[in-house]
Amino acid sequence: MRVNDTTPVSQTRLSIDGKRYYNCNGVPKPLPSVTTILSSTQTEETRKKLAAWNLSNPGALEKAASRGTWIHSATENYIRGLRVEPPSEYLPYWKDVPEALDDLLKNGKVLWSESPFNQPQWHKYVGDDGVGRLHYYDDKTEQGYAGCPDLIYKDENNEIVLADFKTSTSPYSLKFPKANSGIPDNVRKALISGVFKAKKTMLQMAAYSLAAEKCLGVHVDKTRIIVSTPLPDYSVQVFSFSRKELEKHMEMWLQVLRQFYENA
């Protein structure tokens, strides 16, 4: 790696060979982000499909990123009890989120959000940009990563839940729709795409769970994907995964991590 391939974005964030890395407390070298690892280990077929989609949908990626940033900020503010006033273009994505959050957090306790606020002992994981990031690092293999879980909370059953927020123009799905299901073709295609989005998010949550257990000393009992869309039938989707399912995803993530470092 050449020195001029490394560009500081802040004291915490670095761009190395065009990929996002983070300086982490107590780790001897910058660690790649979870999203950097996932994008770097995509199959060639997936890369080609994404490139083709970007060409046929100019500006869509940037719009999605802006929307996602706003929703994450809005959920952070809502959890803190602050007023949220969505602009008109984001209102369809936001209108049912507060009720869903109230239901999920009922009788529970927030332990971690993007900017941790009620656990002073975890402030060391907050970067100079104000964002809390956790990391996983193996001293023996010198392999690791860093990332920012959206939400970790203790639910009304006293179980620790790690959740990830997503926005999407179409629904997520855990199963491929059957060819003879009678679902309109456009919805069927959207659900097929939603399966791949869900699978990617499962790996993200597995990565964050391992990092949370290593840094914070918590035991994640289950994970949840919370998806908001502008579609009335899929306004807010909540997918829950047990510890058993999470452990399977953790093994899959560690395989992806090894692949990333082998190809580095």
TORKOL-279861 format. One record per residue: residue in three letters; x, y, z of N, C-alpha, C, O in turn. Coordinates in steps of 0.1 Angstrom, whole numbers, plus 2048, in hexadecimal, padded with zeros to 3 digits. Example, Ala and Ser with C-alpha at 12.3 -4.5 7.8 and 13.67 -1.06 7.14 Angstrom:
% residues 2
ala;884;7C7;84E;87B;7D3;84E;884;7DF;84E;88E;7DF;855
ser;880;7EA;847;889;7F5;847;881;800;84F;886;80B;850
***
This chain:
% residues 264
met;809;7F4;800;800;800;800;809;80C;800;812;80D;808
arg;806;816;7F7;80E;822;7F6;809;82D;800;7FD;82D;803
val;812;835;805;80E;83F;80E;804;849;808;7FB;84D;80F
asn;806;84C;7FC;7FD;856;7F6;7EF;850;7F2;7E6;857;7ED
asp;7ED;843;7F6;7E0;83D;7F4;7D7;840;800;7CB;83D;800
thr;7DD;845;80B;7D6;848;817;7D2;856;819;7DB;85F;819
thr;7C5;859;81A;7C1;867;81B;7B9;869;828;7AE;862;82A
pro;7BE;871;832;7B6;873;83E;7A9;87B;83B;7AA;885;835
val;79E;876;840;791;87D;83F;78F;885;84C;789;890;84C
ser;793;87E;857;793;884;864;79D;87C;86C;7A3;874;867
gln;79E;87F;879;7A7;877;882;7A2;869;882;7AA;860;884
thr;795;867;881;790;859;882;78F;852;875;792;846;874
arg;78B;85A;86B;788;854;85D;794;855;854;79A;860;853
leu;797;84B;84C;7A1;84B;842;79B;845;835;792;83D;835
ser;7A1;84A;82A;79E;844;81D;7AB;83D;818;7B4;844;815
ile;7AB;830;817;7B6;829;813;7B3;821;806;7AA;819;806
asp;7BA;825;7FB;7B7;81F;7EE;7A8;821;7EA;7A2;818;7E4
gly;7A3;82C;7EF;795;82F;7EB;78B;828;7F4;77F;829;7F2
lys;78F;821;7FF;786;81A;807;787;820;815;791;826;81A
arg;77B;81E;81C;77A;825;82A;780;81C;835;77E;810;836
tyr;789;823;83D;78F;81C;848;78E;825;854;78B;831;853
tyr;790;820;860;78E;827;86C;79A;825;876;79F;819;877
asn;79F;82F;87C;7A8;82E;888;79F;82A;894;796;832;897
cys;7A3;820;89B;79B;81B;8A6;7A3;81B;8B3;7AF;818;8B3
asn;79D;81E;8BE;7A4;81E;8CB;7AA;811;8CE;7A3;806;8CF
gly;7B7;811;8D1;7BF;805;8D5;7C2;7FC;8CA;7C8;7F1;8CC
val;7C0;7FF;8BD;7C3;7F6;8B2;7CF;7FC;8AA;7CF;808;8A8
pro;7D9;7F4;8A7;7E6;7FA;8A2;7E5;7FF;893;7EF;805;88E
lys;7DA;7FC;88C;7DA;800;87E;7CB;803;87A;7C2;7FF;881
pro;7C9;80B;870;7BB;80E;86C;7B4;802;868;7BA;7F8;862
leu;7A7;801;86A;79F;7F6;867;795;7F9;85C;78F;804;85D
pro;792;7F0;853;788;7F3;848;77A;7F3;84E;778;7ED;858
ser;771;7FB;848;764;7FB;84C;75D;7EE;848;761;7E7;83F
val;752;7EB;84E;74A;7DF;84B;745;7E0;83C;745;7D7;835
thr;740;7EC;838;73C;7EE;82B;747;7ED;821;745;7E8;815
thr;753;7F1;824;75E;7EF;81B;761;7E1;819;764;7DD;80E
ile;761;7D9;823;763;7CA;822;758;7C4;81A;75B;7BC;811
leu;74C;7C7;81C;741;7C1;814;742;7C5;805;740;7BC;7FD
ser;745;7D1;802;746;7D6;7F4;752;7D0;7ED;752;7CD;7E2
ser;75D;7CE;7F5;769;7C9;7EF;768;7BA;7ED;770;7B4;7E4
thr;75F;7B3;7F3;75E;7A4;7F2;752;7A0;7E9;74F;794;7E9
gln;74C;7AA;7E2;741;7A6;7DA;746;79E;7CE;751;79E;7CA
thr;73D;796;7C9;740;78E;7BD;741;797;7B1;73C;7A2;7B1
glu;748;793;7A6;749;79B;79A;73B;79D;794;739;7A8;78E
glu;733;793;795;725;794;78F;71E;79F;796;717;7A7;790
thr;71F;7A0;7A4;718;7AA;7AB;71D;7B8;7A8;716;7C1;7A6
arg;72A;7B9;7A6;730;7C6;7A2;72B;7CB;795;727;7D6;793
lys;72A;7C2;78B;725;7C5;77E;716;7CA;77F;712;7D3;778
lys;70E;7C2;787;700;7C6;788;6FE;7D4;78F;6F6;7DC;78A
leu;706;7D7;799;706;7E4;7A0;70A;7EF;796;704;7FA;796
ala;715;7EC;78E;71A;7F6;785;70F;7F9;77A;70D;805;777
ala;708;7EF;776;6FE;7F0;76C;6F2;7F8;771;6EC;801;76B
trp;6EE;7F5;77E;6E3;7FC;785;6E7;80B;786;6DE;813;784
asn;6F3;80E;78A;6F7;81C;78C;6F6;823;77F;6F3;82F;77F
leu;6FA;81D;774;6FA;824;767;6EB;826;763;6E8;831;75D
ser;6E2;81D;766;6D4;81F;762;6CC;827;76C;6C1;82B;769
asn;6D2;82A;777;6CB;832;782;6D4;83D;787;6D8;83D;792
pro;6D8;847;77E;6E1;851;782;6DC;859;78E;6D0;85E;78E
gly;6E5;85B;798;6E1;863;7A3;6DA;85C;7AE;6D8;861;7B9
ala;6D5;850;7AB;6CD;848;7B5;6D5;844;7C1;6D0;844;7CC
leu;6E1;841;7BF;6EA;83C;7CA;6EC;848;7D4;6EC;846;7E0
glu;6EF;854;7CE;6F1;85F;7D7;6E4;863;7DF;6E4;867;7EA
lys;6D8;862;7D8;6CC;865;7DF;6C9;85B;7EA;6C5;85F;7F5
ala;6CC;84E;7E7;6CA;844;7F2;6D3;847;7FE;6CF;845;809
ala;6E0;84B;7FB;6E9;84E;806;6E4;859;80E;6E5;859;81A
ser;6E0;864;808;6DB;870;80F;6CE;86C;817;6CD;871;822
arg;6C6;864;811;6BA;860;819;6BD;858;825;6B8;85A;830
gly;6C6;84E;823;6CB;846;82E;6D1;84E;839;6CF;84B;845
thr;6D9;858;835;6E0;860;83F;6D5;868;847;6D6;869;853
trp;6CB;86D;840;6C1;875;847;6B9;86C;851;6B7;86F;85C
ile;6B5;860;84C;6AD;857;855;6B5;853;861;6B0;852;86C
his;6C2;850;85F;6CA;84C;86B;6CB;857;875;6CA;855;881
ser;6CD;864;870;6CD;86F;879;6C0;871;880;6BF;875;88C
ala;6B5;86F;878;6A8;871;87E;6A5;867;889;69F;86A;893
thr;6A8;85A;887;6A6;850;891;6AF;853;89D;6AA;851;8A8
glu;6BB;858;89B;6C3;85B;8A6;6BD;866;8AF;6BD;865;8BB
asn;6B8;871;8A8;6B1;87C;8AF;6A5;877;8B6;6A2;87B;8C1
tyr;69D;86F;8AF;690;86A;8B5;693;862;8C2;68C;864;8CC
ile;69D;859;8C1;6A1;851;8CD;6A5;85A;8D9;6A2;857;8E4
arg;6AB;865;8D6;6AF;86F;8E0;6A4;878;8E5;6A6;880;8EE
gly;698;876;8DF;68D;87F;8E3;68D;88C;8DC;686;895;8E1
leu;694;88E;8D1;694;89B;8CA;689;89B;8BF;685;890;8BA
arg;685;8A7;8BB;67B;8A8;8B1;681;8A5;8A3;68C;8A9;8A0
val;679;89E;89B;67D;89B;88E;673;8A0;884;667;89D;885
glu;678;8A8;87B;66F;8AE;870;674;8AA;863;67D;8B0;85D
pro;66F;89F;85D;674;89A;850;670;8A4;844;665;8A9;844
pro;679;8A6;83B;676;8AD;82F;66C;8A4;827;66B;898;829
ser;665;8AA;81E;65A;8A4;817;65E;897;810;657;88D;80F
glu;66A;897;80A;66F;88B;802;672;87F;80B;672;874;806
tyr;674;882;818;677;877;821;66C;873;82A;66C;868;831
leu;661;87A;829;655;877;832;650;869;830;64C;863;839
pro;64F;864;823;649;857;821;652;84C;828;64D;841;82C
tyr;65F;84F;829;668;845;82F;668;846;83F;66B;83D;846
trp;663;852;844;664;854;852;657;852;85A;657;84F;866
lys;64C;854;853;63F;856;85A;63C;84B;864;635;84E;86E
asp;63F;83F;861;63C;834;86A;647;82F;873;646;826;87B
val;653;835;871;65F;831;879;65D;834;888;661;82B;890
pro;659;840;88C;658;842;89A;64F;838;8A1;653;834;8AC
glu;644;834;89C;63B;82A;8A2;643;81D;8A3;642;816;8AE
ala;64A;819;899;651;80C;899;65C;80D;8A4;65E;803;8AB
leu;663;818;8A5;66E;819;8AF;668;819;8BD;66D;812;8C6
asp;65C;820;8BF;656;820;8CC;652;811;8D0;653;80D;8DC
asp;64D;80A;8C6;649;7FC;8C9;655;7F3;8CC;655;7EB;8D6
leu;660;7F5;8C5;66C;7ED;8C7;673;7F0;8D4;678;7E7;8DB
leu;673;7FD;8D8;67A;801;8E4;672;802;8F0;676;806;8FB
lys;665;7FE;8EF;65C;7FE;8FA;661;7F6;906;664;7EB;905
asn;662;7FD;912;667;7F7;91E;675;7F2;91D;67A;7E9;925
gly;67C;7F7;913;68A;7F3;912;694;7FE;915;690;808;91B
lys;6A1;7FC;912;6AB;807;915;6B5;807;90A;6BB;7FD;906
val;6B7;813;904;6C1;814;8FA;6CF;814;900;6D2;81B;90A
leu;6D8;80B;8FB;6E6;80A;900;6EF;812;8F7;6F9;817;8FB
trp;6EC;811;8EA;6F6;817;8E0;6EE;81C;8D4;6E5;816;8CF
ser;6F1;828;8CF;6EC;82D;8C3;6F8;833;8BB;704;832;8C0
glu;6F6;838;8B0;701;83D;8A7;70A;846;8AF;716;847;8AC
ser;704;84E;8B7;70C;857;8C0;709;853;8CF;700;85A;8D4
pro;70F;84A;8D4;70C;844;8E2;70A;850;8EC;713;859;8ED
phe;6FF;84F;8F4;6FD;85B;8FC;6FA;857;90B;6FA;860;913
asn;6F8;84A;90E;6F5;847;91C;6FF;83D;922;6FB;837;92C
gln;70A;83B;91C;714;832;921;722;839;920;729;837;917
pro;725;841;92A;731;849;92A;73E;841;928;748;845;922
gln;73E;834;92D;74A;82C;92C;74D;828;91D;757;823;91A
trp;743;82A;915;745;826;907;749;832;8FE;74A;831;8F2
his;74B;83E;904;74E;84A;8FC;75B;848;8F5;75D;84F;8EB
lys;764;83F;8F9;771;83E;8F2;76F;838;8E4;778;838;8DC
tyr;763;833;8E1;761;82E;8D4;75A;838;8CA;757;835;8BF
val;759;845;8CF;754;84F;8C7;75F;857;8C0;769;85B;8C7
gly;75E;858;8B3;769;85E;8AB;768;86D;8AC;75F;873;8B2
asp;772;874;8A6;772;882;8A6;767;888;89E;765;895;89E
asp;75F;880;896;754;885;88F;747;883;897;73C;886;892
gly;748;87E;8A3;73C;87D;8AC;735;870;8AA;72B;86D;8B1
val;73A;867;8A1;733;85A;89F;73A;84F;8A6;746;84E;8A7
gly;732;847;8AD;737;83B;8B4;73A;82F;8AB;731;82B;8A3
arg;746;82A;8AB;749;81F;8A3;750;814;8AB;758;817;8B4
leu;74C;807;8A9;751;7FC;8B0;75B;7F5;8A6;75A;7F6;89A
his;763;7ED;8AC;76D;7E5;8A4;76F;7D7;8A9;76C;7D4;8B4
tyr;774;7CF;8A0;778;7C1;8A3;786;7C0;89D;789;7C3;892
tyr;78F;7BB;8A6;79D;7BA;8A1;7A3;7AD;8A7;7A3;7AC;8B4
asp;7A9;7A5;89F;7B0;799;8A4;7BF;79B;8A3;7C5;79D;899
asp;7C6;79C;8AF;7D4;79F;8B0;7DC;794;8A9;7E7;798;8A3
lys;7D8;788;8A9;7E0;77D;8A2;7E0;77E;893;7EA;77D;88D
thr;7D4;780;88D;7D3;781;87F;7D5;78F;87A;7D7;791;86E
glu;7D4;799;883;7D4;7A7;87F;7C9;7AB;875;7CB;7B3;86D
gln;7BE;7A4;877;7B2;7A7;86E;7A7;7AD;877;7A5;7A9;883
gly;7A0;7B6;871;795;7BC;879;78D;7C6;870;790;7C7;864
tyr;784;7CD;876;77B;7D6;86F;775;7E0;879;776;7DD;886
ala;76F;7EA;874;768;7F3;87D;75A;7F7;877;759;7F7;86B
gly;751;7FB;87F;744;7FF;87A;73B;805;885;73E;804;891
cys;730;80A;880;727;811;88A;719;80B;88A;711;80C;881
pro;716;803;895;709;7FE;896;6FF;809;898;702;813;89F
asp;6F3;808;892;6E9;812;893;6E3;813;8A1;6E1;81E;8A7
leu;6E0;807;8A7;6D9;807;8B3;6DB;7FA;8BB;6DB;7EF;8B5
ile;6DF;7FB;8C7;6DF;7EF;8D0;6D7;7F2;8DC;6D8;7FD;8E3
tyr;6CD;7EA;8DF;6C4;7ED;8EB;6C0;7E0;8F2;6C1;7D5;8ED
lys;6BC;7E2;8FE;6B7;7D7;907;6A8;7D8;906;6A2;7E2;909
asp;6A1;7CD;901;693;7CD;8FF;68B;7CA;90C;691;7C8;916
glu;67E;7C9;90B;676;7C7;917;678;7B9;91D;674;7B7;928
asn;67E;7B0;915;681;7A3;91A;68F;7A2;920;694;797;923
asn;696;7AD;921;6A3;7AE;926;6AD;7A8;91D;6B8;7A4;921
glu;6AA;7A7;910;6B3;7A1;906;6BA;7AD;8FF;6B4;7B7;8FC
ile;6C7;7AB;8FB;6CE;7B5;8F4;6CC;7B3;8E5;6CE;7A9;8DF
val;6C8;7BE;8DE;6C4;7BE;8D0;6CD;7C8;8C9;6CE;7D3;8CD
leu;6D3;7C4;8BE;6DA;7CD;8B5;6D2;7CE;8A8;6CE;7C5;8A2
ala;6CF;7DB;8A5;6C6;7DE;89A;6CD;7E7;88F;6D6;7EF;893
asp;6C9;7E5;883;6CF;7ED;878;6C3;7F3;870;6BA;7ED;86D
phe;6C4;801;86E;6BA;808;866;6BD;808;858;6C9;80B;854
lys;6B3;806;84F;6B5;807;841;6A9;80F;83B;69E;80E;840
thr;6AC;816;830;6A1;81B;828;6A2;815;81A;6AD;812;815
ser;697;813;814;697;80D;806;68B;811;7FF;680;813;804
thr;68C;813;7F2;681;816;7E9;678;80A;7E7;66D;80B;7E3
ser;67D;7FE;7EB;676;7F1;7E9;678;7E9;7F6;681;7EB;7FD
pro;66F;7DF;7F8;670;7D7;804;67C;7CD;805;681;7C9;7FB
tyr;680;7CA;811;689;7BF;814;681;7B2;815;675;7B2;817
ser;688;7A7;814;682;79A;815;68C;790;81A;698;791;816
leu;687;786;821;690;77B;826;68F;76F;81D;697;766;81E
lys;685;76F;814;683;763;80B;680;768;7FD;679;772;7FB
phe;685;760;7F4;682;763;7E6;673;760;7E3;66F;755;7E7
pro;66C;769;7DC;65E;766;7D9;65D;75A;7CF;666;759;7C6
lys;653;752;7D0;651;747;7C7;64C;74C;7B9;645;756;7B8
ala;651;745;7AF;64E;74A;7A1;63F;74A;79F;63A;753;797
asn;637;741;7A5;629;740;7A2;621;746;7AE;615;742;7B0
ser;627;750;7B5;620;756;7C0;615;75F;7BD;60D;763;7C5
gly;614;764;7B0;60A;76D;7AC;60E;77C;7B0;606;785;7AD
ile;61A;77E;7B5;61F;78B;7B8;622;793;7AB;628;78D;7A2
pro;61E;79F;7AA;622;7A7;79E;631;7A6;79B;639;7A6;7A4
asp;635;7A7;78E;643;7A4;78B;64C;7AF;791;657;7AC;795
asn;647;7BB;791;650;7C6;797;652;7C4;7A6;65D;7C7;7AB
val;648;7BF;7AD;649;7BD;7BB;652;7B1;7BE;65A;7B0;7C7
arg;650;7A6;7B5;659;79A;7B6;667;79E;7B5;670;799;7BC
lys;66B;7A6;7AB;679;7AA;7A9;67E;7B2;7B4;68A;7B0;7B8
ala;676;7BA;7BA;67A;7C2;7C6;67D;7B9;7D2;686;7BC;7D9
leu;674;7AF;7D4;676;7A6;7DF;683;79D;7DD;68A;79B;7E7
ile;686;79A;7D1;692;792;7CE;69E;79B;7D2;6A8;796;7D8
ser;69E;7A8;7CD;6A9;7B1;7D1;6A9;7B3;7E0;6B4;7B4;7E6
gly;69D;7B3;7E6;69D;7B4;7F5;6A3;7A9;7FD;6A8;7AB;808
val;6A3;79D;7F7;6AA;792;7FE;6B9;794;7FF;6BF;792;809
phe;6BF;799;7F4;6CD;79C;7F4;6D1;7A7;7FD;6DB;7A7;804
lys;6C8;7B1;7FE;6CA;7BC;807;6CA;7B7;816;6D2;7BB;81E
ala;6C0;7AF;818;6BF;7A9;826;6CB;7A1;82A;6D0;7A2;835
lys;6D0;799;820;6DC;790;823;6E8;799;826;6F0;795;82F
lys;6EA;7A4;81F;6F5;7AC;821;6F4;7B3;82F;6FE;7B4;836
thr;6E8;7B7;832;6E6;7BD;83F;6E8;7B3;84B;6ED;7B7;855
met;6E5;7A7;849;6E7;79D;853;6F6;79C;856;6FA;79A;862
leu;6FE;79C;84C;70D;79C;84D;712;7A8;855;71A;7A7;85E
gln;70C;7B4;851;710;7C0;858;70D;7BF;867;715;7C2;870
met;701;7BA;86B;6FD;7B9;879;706;7AE;880;709;7B0;88C
ala;70A;7A4;879;713;79A;87F;720;7A1;882;726;79E;88D
ala;725;7A9;879;732;7B0;87B;731;7B9;887;739;7B9;890
tyr;726;7C1;888;724;7CA;893;722;7C3;8A0;727;7C8;8AA
ser;71C;7B8;8A0;719;7B0;8AC;727;7AB;8B2;729;7AC;8BE
leu;72F;7A6;8A9;73C;7A1;8AE;744;7AD;8B4;74B;7AB;8BE
ala;744;7B8;8AD;74B;7C4;8B2;745;7C9;8BF;74D;7CD;8C8
ala;738;7C9;8C0;731;7CD;8CC;735;7C4;8D8;738;7C9;8E3
glu;736;7B7;8D6;739;7AE;8E0;747;7B0;8E5;74B;7AE;8F0
lys;750;7B3;8DB;75E;7B4;8DE;761;7C2;8E5;768;7C2;8EF
cys;75B;7CC;8E0;75E;7DA;8E6;756;7DD;8F2;75B;7E2;8FC
leu;749;7DA;8F2;740;7DE;8FC;73D;7D3;907;738;7D6;912
gly;741;7C7;904;73F;7BC;90D;730;7B8;90F;72C;7B2;919
val;728;7BB;905;71A;7B7;905;718;7AA;8FD;721;7A6;8F5
his;70D;7A3;900;70A;796;8F9;6FD;799;8F1;6F3;79B;8F7
val;6FF;799;8E4;6F3;79C;8DB;6EA;790;8DA;6EF;785;8D5
asp;6DE;791;8DE;6D5;786;8DE;6CD;784;8D1;6CA;779;8CD
lys;6CB;790;8CA;6C4;78F;8BD;6C7;79C;8B5;6CB;7A6;8BB
thr;6C4;79B;8A9;6C6;7A7;8A0;6B9;7AA;899;6B1;7A1;897
arg;6B8;7B6;894;6AC;7BB;88D;6B0;7C4;881;6B9;7CD;883
ile;6AA;7C2;876;6AB;7CB;86B;69E;7D3;86B;693;7CE;86B
ile;69F;7E0;86B;694;7E9;86A;694;7F1;85D;69D;7FA;85B
val;68B;7EE;854;68B;7F4;847;67F;7FD;845;674;7F9;848
ser;681;80A;841;676;813;83D;676;815;82E;680;817;828
thr;66A;814;828;668;816;81A;65C;820;818;655;822;822
pro;65B;826;80D;650;82F;80A;643;827;806;639;82D;803
leu;644;81A;806;638;812;802;62F;80F;80D;634;809;817
pro;622;812;80C;619;810;817;619;801;81D;617;7FF;829
asp;61A;7F8;814;619;7E9;818;626;7E5;81F;626;7DB;825
tyr;631;7ED;81D;63E;7E9;823;644;7F5;82A;650;7F7;82A
ser;63B;7FD;831;640;80A;837;64C;808;840;656;80E;83E
val;64B;7FF;84A;656;7FC;853;656;7ED;854;64D;7E7;85A
gln;661;7E7;850;663;7D8;851;66D;7D6;85D;677;7DD;85E
val;66A;7CC;865;673;7C8;870;676;7B9;86F;66D;7B1;870
phe;682;7B6;86D;687;7A8;86C;68F;7A5;878;699;7AC;87B
ser;68C;79A;87F;693;796;88B;69A;789;889;696;780;882
phe;6A6;788;88F;6AE;77C;88E;6B3;778;89C;6B7;780;8A4
ser;6B2;76B;89F;6B6;765;8AC;6C5;765;8AD;6CD;767;8A4
arg;6CA;762;8B9;6D8;760;8BC;6DE;755;8B3;6E9;756;8AE
lys;6D6;74A;8B1;6DB;73F;8A9;6DD;743;89B;6E7;740;895
glu;6D4;74B;895;6D5;750;888;6E1;75A;887;6E9;75A;87E
leu;6E2;763;892;6ED;76C;892;6FB;765;892;704;76A;88B
glu;6FC;75A;899;709;753;899;70D;74E;88C;718;74D;888
lys;702;749;884;705;744;877;70A;750;86E;713;74E;866
his;704;75C;870;708;767;868;716;76C;86C;71E;771;864
met;719;76A;879;727;76E;87E;731;765;877;73C;76B;872
glu;72F;758;875;738;750;86F;73A;754;860;745;754;85B
met;72F;757;85A;72F;75C;84C;737;768;84A;73F;76A;841
trp;735;772;854;73C;77E;853;74B;77C;855;753;782;84E
leu;74F;774;85E;75E;771;861;764;76B;854;770;76D;852
gln;75D;763;84D;762;75E;840;764;76A;836;76E;76A;82F
val;75B;773;835;75C;77F;82D;768;787;831;76F;78C;828
leu;76A;789;83E;775;790;843;782;78A;83F;78C;791;83B
arg;783;77D;840;790;776;83C;792;778;82D;79D;77A;829
gln;788;777;825;789;779;817;78E;787;814;796;788;80B
phe;789;791;81B;78E;79E;818;79D;7A0;81A;7A4;7A6;812
tyr;7A2;79A;826;7B0;79C;829;7B9;793;820;7C4;796;81C
glu;7B3;788;81B;7BB;77F;812;7BD;786;804;7C7;784;7FE
asn;7B3;78E;801;7B3;795;7F4;7BA;7A3;7F4;7BC;7A9;7EA
ala;7BD;7A7;801;7C2;7B5;802;7D0;7B6;7FC;7D6;7C1;7FD
***
